[in-house]
Amino acid sequence: MVSTSVVGPSPKQVNEQEALASFDSIPLFMKSLPDEENLDPTVSALQSLIYEGTPDEIAQNFKEQGNEYFKGKRYREAIGFYTQGIDAKPTDPPTLEALLCNRAACNLELQNYGSVLRDCSKALSSNPKCSKAYYRSALALMKLERLEEALDCCDRCLSYDPDNSGVNTVKERALKAKEEADRKEREKQERIRREEEKKLKMKMALRARNLIIFNKPGGSVNPVEPHFDSEDPTGSTMVLPVFFLYPQYATSDIISDFVEDTPFTAHIEAMFPPKVPPPEWDKKGEYVAKSLVVYATTYRKRLLKVGKKMTLRDVCNAAKAKEGDPIDGLEIRDNCLSFVVLPKGAEETRWVEEYKKTRDQS
């Protein structure tokens, strides 16, 4: 048996990456052009061909190259070719229109919606019946949620091109989107109306109870606000946040939900001995329910002593100004009413005298 042998050198083994890289030296397959000093004569000759011919021919060449890149979904490169075609200043209106619309198509894919609208506007200035420009404008406007304008573009196009399936599809989508947007807007306006109605009702209720509101911008934020008692079928009983202030110890408690028809004694007995342990800050053991007195101050600096059996509504009524006097009432600051709680005796006397002295000096 005669053996055969390969004459000449053995073929060099080349891996896939090297094989692909070798194509970069072939002008037809180059991904980018080399530097001027390293420019291959063949590449130079091919490049010069691009710029040969009339402006229309040059623009057409760039358009065709851009189309190839667009097909490969290389939109940024395609934009570069379309832009060069536009810069060639073609005199043929359809060529310029195609370049503008094609560049708009690339920008649509890249979500550059402002650029889409600018190119389509230029195309429509050249040809008011450019369906592609209307189509791409409508798509961009939908992405920008400018639905009325998108529908306007569709209607303008369909007025002369009624069977354009693409524009008809966009119009259907725009109509559905507008219907949904209108529904949400109606719901939003209804929420606003109900909220304003609720605020007005609350404002009138506070005014009827001689309550004067002071909410400073940037003041403390109280998560609880005055509201109506959900258990009251008439919806007219108010619930208010109330601070109990203890100036003797510079501390306080908050009653988040003080129903206006509840007597003060109910809260006092629930917060102080003998039914509950004394507060930690009461070092002298003076704060016992039966030994405590409550005071309220009004907008006009009047001092009201609150009987324990009085309700919050009773105190509100007592704070009302007399006939012919300037308006007066309890102050609501940062959504809360405040009352001073003191032990009867020397501490009460000292605080009352200090309050009156400060009031008279102001």
C-alpha positions in Angstrom: 0.0 0.0 0.0 1.5 3.3 -1.1 1.3 6.1 1.5 0.6 9.7 0.5 2.4 12.6 2.0 1.6 16.3 1.9 4.0 18.2 -0.2 5.1 21.6 1.3 4.6 23.2 4.7 1.8 22.1 7.0 -1.2 24.6 7.1 -1.1 26.9 10.2 -3.8 26.3 12.8 -5.8 29.4 13.3 -8.4 29.9 16.0 -11.8 31.5 15.6 -10.8 34.9 17.1 -7.8 35.2 14.9 -9.8 34.3 11.8 -12.4 37.0 12.6 -9.7 39.6 13.4 -8.1 39.0 10.0 -11.2 40.3 8.3 -10.5 43.8 9.8 -7.7 44.2 7.2 -10.1 43.6 4.3 -11.7 47.0 3.3 -15.1 45.5 2.7 -15.3 44.0 6.2 -13.6 46.8 8.2 -15.6 47.9 11.3 -13.7 51.3 11.5 -11.3 53.2 9.3 -7.6 53.3 10.2 -5.7 56.6 10.9 -4.8 58.8 8.0 -1.1 57.8 7.9 -2.0 54.1 8.0 -4.8 54.4 5.4 -4.7 51.5 3.0 -4.8 52.6 -0.7 -7.8 50.4 -1.3 -9.6 51.9 1.6 -8.7 55.4 0.5 -10.1 54.7 -3.0 -13.3 53.3 -1.6 -13.7 56.2 0.8 -13.2 58.7 -2.0 -16.0 57.0 -4.0 -18.5 58.0 -1.3 -17.9 61.7 -1.9 -17.9 61.4 -5.8 -20.9 62.6 -7.7 -23.7 65.1 -7.3 -25.1 66.0 -3.8 -28.0 63.8 -4.6 -25.8 60.9 -5.5 -23.6 61.4 -2.4 -26.7 61.6 -0.2 -28.1 58.4 -1.8 -24.9 56.5 -1.1 -25.0 57.5 2.6 -28.7 56.6 2.8 -28.0 53.1 1.4 -25.1 52.6 3.9 -27.3 53.8 6.7 -30.0 51.4 5.7 -27.6 48.5 5.9 -26.6 49.5 9.5 -30.3 50.0 10.4 -31.1 46.4 9.2 -28.3 45.2 11.6 -29.9 47.2 14.4 -26.7 49.4 14.7 -28.8 52.5 15.0 -26.0 54.9 16.2 -23.9 54.1 13.2 -26.9 54.4 10.9 -27.6 57.9 12.3 -24.1 58.9 11.4 -24.6 57.9 7.7 -28.0 59.5 7.5 -26.6 62.7 9.0 -23.8 62.8 6.4 -26.4 62.3 3.7 -28.4 65.2 5.0 -25.2 67.3 5.3 -24.6 66.6 1.6 -27.5 69.0 1.0 -29.4 66.9 -1.6 -31.7 68.8 -3.9 -34.0 65.9 -4.5 -36.9 66.3 -2.0 -37.7 62.6 -1.7 -34.1 61.8 -0.8 -33.9 64.4 1.9 -37.3 63.3 3.2 -36.1 59.6 3.3 -32.9 60.6 5.2 -34.9 62.6 7.8 -37.5 59.9 8.3 -34.8 57.1 8.5 -32.8 59.1 11.1 -36.1 59.6 13.0 -36.6 55.8 12.9 -33.2 55.3 14.5 -33.8 57.8 17.2 -37.2 56.2 17.9 -35.3 53.0 18.6 -32.9 54.9 20.8 -35.7 56.6 22.7 -34.5 60.1 21.6 -38.0 61.3 21.1 -37.2 65.0 20.8 -34.9 64.2 17.9 -37.6 62.1 16.3 -40.0 65.1 16.4 -37.5 67.5 15.0 -36.6 65.4 12.0 -40.3 64.5 11.3 -41.2 68.2 11.4 -38.5 69.0 8.9 -39.7 66.1 6.7 -43.3 67.5 6.9 -42.1 71.0 6.0 -40.7 69.4 2.8 -43.7 67.2 2.2 -46.9 67.9 4.1 -48.2 64.4 3.1 -45.3 62.4 4.4 -47.1 59.5 6.1 -43.9 58.1 7.7 -43.2 61.4 9.4 -46.7 61.5 10.9 -46.4 57.8 11.9 -43.1 58.2 13.7 -44.2 61.5 15.3 -47.3 59.8 16.7 -45.2 57.0 18.1 -42.8 59.5 19.8 -45.7 61.6 21.1 -47.3 58.5 22.7 -44.0 57.7 24.4 -44.0 61.2 25.8 -47.7 60.8 26.9 -48.7 63.7 24.6 -51.8 61.8 23.5 -53.8 64.7 22.1 -50.9 65.6 19.8 -50.4 61.9 18.8 -54.0 61.7 17.8 -53.8 64.9 15.8 -50.8 63.5 13.8 -52.9 60.3 13.1 -55.9 62.3 12.0 -53.8 64.5 9.7 -52.3 61.5 8.0 -55.5 59.5 7.7 -57.2 62.5 6.1 -55.3 61.8 2.9 -54.1 58.2 3.6 -57.1 56.5 5.3 -55.9 52.9 4.7 -52.5 53.3 6.3 -52.5 50.3 8.6 -49.6 51.5 10.8 -51.2 54.9 11.5 -54.6 53.3 12.2 -53.0 50.9 14.7 -51.2 53.8 16.4 -54.5 55.8 16.5 -56.3 52.8 18.2 -53.5 52.6 20.8 -53.6 56.4 21.4 -57.4 56.4 21.8 -57.2 53.6 24.4 -54.3 55.3 26.2 -56.2 58.6 26.2 -59.4 56.9 27.5 -57.3 55.4 30.4 -55.5 58.7 31.0 -58.9 60.6 31.1 -60.3 58.0 33.5 -57.3 58.5 35.9 -57.7 62.2 35.6 -61.4 62.1 36.5 -60.6 59.9 39.5 -57.9 62.3 40.5 -60.2 65.3 40.3 -62.9 63.4 42.2 -60.3 62.7 45.0 -59.3 66.4 45.0 -63.0 67.4 45.2 -63.7 65.1 48.1 -60.6 66.2 49.9 -61.5 69.9 49.5 -65.0 69.1 50.6 -63.6 67.3 53.7 -61.3 70.2 54.5 -64.2 72.7 54.2 -66.4 70.6 56.5 -63.5 70.4 59.0 -62.8 74.2 58.8 -66.5 75.0 59.5 -66.6 72.5 62.4 -63.6 74.0 64.0 -64.9 77.5 63.6 -68.3 76.4 65.1 -66.3 75.2 68.2 -64.4 78.5 68.5 -61.1 76.8 67.7 -58.4 79.0 66.1 -55.8 77.2 63.9 -52.1 78.0 64.0 -50.0 75.7 61.9 -46.5 77.2 61.3 -44.7 76.3 58.1 -41.9 73.9 59.1 -43.4 73.3 62.5 -43.6 69.9 64.2 -45.5 67.3 62.3 -48.3 65.6 64.3 -49.3 62.3 62.6 -52.8 62.6 64.2 -55.2 65.4 63.0 -58.6 66.5 64.1 -61.2 64.3 62.5 -64.8 63.2 62.9 -65.7 60.2 65.0 -66.2 57.2 62.7 -68.5 55.6 65.3 -70.9 58.6 65.2 -73.6 57.8 62.6 -74.3 61.6 62.1 -70.6 62.2 61.4 -70.7 65.4 63.5 -68.8 64.4 66.6 -65.2 65.6 66.6 -62.1 63.8 67.8 -59.0 66.0 68.5 -55.4 65.3 69.6 -54.8 66.9 73.0 -51.6 67.6 74.9 -51.6 67.6 78.7 -48.7 69.8 79.8 -46.9 69.5 83.1 -44.9 72.7 83.5 -43.6 71.7 86.9 -41.5 69.0 85.3 -41.3 70.4 81.7 -42.9 67.2 80.3 -46.2 66.3 78.6 -48.5 63.5 77.5 -50.6 63.3 74.3 -54.1 62.0 74.0 -54.3 61.2 70.3 -58.1 60.7 70.2 -60.0 62.9 72.7 -63.6 62.7 71.8 -65.2 66.1 72.3 -68.1 64.8 74.5 -65.7 62.9 76.9 -65.3 64.6 80.3 -61.7 65.5 81.3 -62.1 63.4 84.5 -62.2 60.2 82.4 -58.8 60.9 81.0 -57.3 62.1 84.3 -58.5 59.0 86.2 -57.1 56.8 83.4 -53.7 58.4 83.6 -53.0 59.0 87.3 -53.3 57.1 90.6 -55.0 55.5 92.3 -56.2 53.5 89.3 -52.8 53.4 87.6 -49.2 53.6 88.9 -47.8 57.1 89.2 -45.7 58.6 86.3 -41.9 58.1 86.7 -41.3 61.9 86.6 -43.6 62.6 89.6 -40.9 62.5 92.3 -43.1 64.0 95.0 -46.1 61.8 94.4 -48.3 64.9 93.9 -50.1 63.9 90.7 -53.1 62.0 92.0 -56.4 62.1 90.0 -58.5 63.8 92.8 -55.7 66.4 93.5 -55.2 67.7 90.0 -56.6 70.8 88.3 -56.7 71.6 84.5 -56.3 75.0 82.9 -56.9 76.2 79.3 -55.6 79.4 77.8 -57.4 81.2 74.9 -56.1 83.1 71.9 -56.8 86.4 73.9 -54.8 85.0 76.8 -57.8 84.4 79.0 -57.2 81.7 81.6 -60.0 79.1 82.0 -60.2 76.7 84.9 -61.6 73.4 83.6 -63.9 71.5 85.8 -63.2 67.7 85.7 -66.8 66.9 84.7 -66.6 69.4 81.8 -66.2 67.9 78.3 -63.9 69.2 75.6 -67.0 70.7 73.9 -67.9 72.5 77.1 -64.5 74.1 77.3 -64.7 75.1 73.6 -68.0 76.9 74.3 -66.5 78.6 77.4 -63.6 79.9 75.3 -66.0 81.8 73.0 -65.7 85.6 73.2 -68.5 87.6 74.7 -71.0 89.5 72.5 -69.2 92.5 71.0 -65.7 91.4 72.1 -62.9 90.5 69.6 -62.9 86.9 68.4 -61.5 84.4 70.9 -61.3 80.7 71.4 -58.9 77.8 72.1 -55.8 77.6 69.9 -54.9 74.6 67.8 -51.2 74.5 67.1 -49.8 71.8 64.8 -53.2 70.1 64.9 -53.2 69.8 68.8 -55.0 71.5 71.6 -53.0 72.0 74.8 -54.1 72.0 78.5 -52.0 72.6 81.6 -52.3 70.0 84.4 -51.2 70.9 87.9 -51.5 69.6 91.5 -53.8 71.8 93.7 -52.1 74.1 96.2 -48.8 76.0 96.1 -47.7 74.8 92.6 -51.0 75.8 91.1 -50.9 79.2 92.7 -47.4 79.8 91.6 -48.0 78.9 88.0 -51.3 81.0 87.8 -49.6 84.0 89.2 -46.6 83.6 86.8 -48.9 83.2 83.8 -50.9 86.4 84.7 -47.8 88.4 85.3 -46.3 87.4 81.9 -49.7 88.0 80.2 -50.0 91.5 81.7 -46.5 92.5 80.7 -46.9 91.5 77.1 
